[in-house]
Amino acid sequence: MASLSINNIDRQLYEELRVTADIRGLSIEDLACRILTKALEQNKCTDGLGTRIHKRFSLDGGVELDLPSR
């Protein structure tokens, strides 16, 4: 398994990680791996391009385009 070192973490963030890990019965490293995994899973895209475009514009109420006749 690979390892990762993170330098210059804000002290308050580190303390929040430490406390949260302790509450959940995890090490700070395990908690950080879970947080990173969850963040990356949210970015995974399983839809096609057309579906992603539709989702993006449907959030704003959609887009009506005038299509030229053939």
N, C-alpha and C positions, 0 to 999 in steps of 0.2 A: 504494500500500500504506500502511496506517496505521502509526503508530508508538506506542510505549508507553514511558514512563519509570517506573522503579521507584525510589523513594527509601527511605532508611533500611534498606538491606539489611545484615544482620549481616556483618561482615568475614569471618568463617569461611565463611559460606555463599557469599559472593562468591568467595573463594579456591577453594572446591570447584568452583564453576561454571567459573572460569577454567582450572583444571587439567584438568577433565573435557573442556572444549571444546578445549583444546590437544591432549590425547591423541587426540581424535576428529578433529582437523583442522578444527574449526569455530570460528566466532566465538562469543563469549558470547551475542550476540543470537540467532544461529541455534540454539544449544543451548537457550536459554530458550524459543524458539518451539516447538521439538520437544517439550520437556517439557510446555509448556502444551497443545499439541495432543493429546498422548497422554493427559494427565489429563482433558481434556474429552471425548475419544472414549470413555473408560471410563464416563462418565456418560450417554452416549447410550442411549436406550431404543428398541428397535425392536419389542419385544413388546407385546401388548395387556395391558390391565389384569388380566384373569383369569390370564394366564400369569405376570405379575409377582407377583401375590399368591401363586400356587402356588409359585413359586421361593422367595419369601421364607419361607413357612412350611415348605416341605420341608427347608430347612436345619436347622430345629429339630425334625425328625421328623414334621412334619405336624400337622394338627388334625382331630379327629373331632367333627362336629357332629350333634346329634340333630335330624333334620328332622321337622317336624310333619306329620301325615297331612293329606291334602286332602279 
